[in-house]
């Protein structure tokens, strides 16, 4: 019975590690490859950092934004290409994922270093 419990525990740990790897992939911007900094929705439903460069001035009143995932081109109303992404909605769920994962990372690091200091 003890061996079965140990095997179950190992399987659960492996599944948790796989979820962590997937989460790490999900919280990185496809444009800049960094952890999202205020993710915003593009009209195609993909997200990019609000601070990512990307919009290029198309005219005096429009900017082009191209999705780094599906390559959809979107026109956004803006006279300033650096402000074009201000017209997009923040992906709150993704931002909470980022906040939660970075908090968990810091908590893990803190408890890890605390346990090393006590050895």
Buried (B, 14 or more C-beta within 10 A) or exposed (E): EEEEEEEEEEEEEEEEEEEEEEBEEEBBBBBBEEBBBBBBBBEEEBBBBBBBEBBEBBEEEBBBBBBBBEEEEBBBEBEEBEEBBEBBEEBEEBBEBBEEBEEEEEEEEEEEEEEEEEE
